[in-house]
Amino acid sequence: MEVTGIIQEVFEPQYGTSKAGMDWAKREFLIVTQGQYPKHILFTISGKDRVQQFILHKDMPVKVQFDVDCREYNERWYNTLTAWKVEMWQPA
């Protein structure tokens, strides 16, 4: 999937180790879409290489390509939007 918008917030990277002993890294950023009904969308970048690869700044217009994932925790379902490509975009 793909969406365009303006970055409203870039959050600090988070690092940790899973129960299986694997290192992980993630960074989240929030965009606002353009149009008559703007939407706020929170994306996650996963993996140390990707976290360092994407240089993101507030007010940056971007095109985000992403996957949607869903998981269950305590009988509730949660969605994650994982960005796998982020590039500059020129608003019309």
C-alpha positions in Angstrom: 0.0 0.0 0.0 1.0 3.6 -0.5 0.1 6.9 1.0 1.4 10.5 0.9 1.4 13.2 3.5 3.5 15.6 5.6 5.5 14.3 8.6 4.0 15.8 11.8 6.2 14.1 14.3 9.3 11.8 14.3 9.7 9.8 17.6 13.0 8.7 19.1 14.3 5.2 18.0 13.7 2.3 20.5 16.1 -0.6 20.9 15.8 -3.8 22.8 16.3 -7.6 23.0 13.5 -10.1 22.5 12.8 -13.1 24.7 14.6 -15.2 22.1 17.8 -13.1 22.6 17.4 -11.2 19.2 18.2 -7.5 19.1 15.5 -5.3 17.7 15.1 -1.6 16.7 12.1 0.5 15.7 11.2 4.1 15.1 7.7 5.6 14.7 6.6 8.6 12.8 3.3 10.4 12.3 2.1 11.8 9.0 -1.0 13.9 8.1 -2.6 13.2 4.7 -3.7 16.0 2.4 -7.2 16.6 1.1 -10.6 17.5 2.3 -10.5 15.1 5.2 -6.9 14.9 6.5 -6.0 11.7 8.4 -3.2 11.2 11.0 -1.4 7.9 10.4 1.3 6.4 12.6 3.9 4.3 10.9 6.7 2.0 12.3 10.1 1.4 10.8 11.5 -1.9 12.0 15.1 -3.1 12.0 18.4 -1.4 12.9 19.4 -0.9 9.3 16.1 0.7 8.2 15.9 2.9 11.3 19.3 4.4 10.4 18.5 4.4 6.6 15.5 6.7 6.7 16.4 10.3 7.6 13.0 11.8 8.6 12.2 15.4 9.6 9.1 17.2 10.8 7.2 19.0 8.0 8.9 16.7 5.3 6.5 15.7 2.5 6.8 12.0 2.0 5.4 9.0 0.1 5.3 5.9 2.3 5.0 2.4 1.1 3.9 0.0 3.9 2.4 -3.3 5.0 -0.4 -3.8 7.4 -0.1 -6.4 10.2 -2.5 -7.3 13.0 -1.8 -9.2 16.2 -3.9 -10.3 19.2 -2.9 -9.5 22.8 -5.2 -10.1 25.8 -8.2 -10.8 23.6 -7.8 -7.5 21.7 -6.5 -6.9 18.2 -3.9 -4.3 17.3 -2.8 -3.0 13.8 0.7 -2.0 12.9 1.6 -0.1 9.7 5.2 -1.1 8.9 6.9 1.3 6.4 9.3 -0.4 4.1 10.0 2.6 1.8 9.9 6.3 2.5 10.8 8.9 -0.1 10.4 12.6 -0.6 7.2 13.7 -2.3 6.1 16.9 -4.0 2.6 18.0 -3.0 0.4 19.2 -5.9 
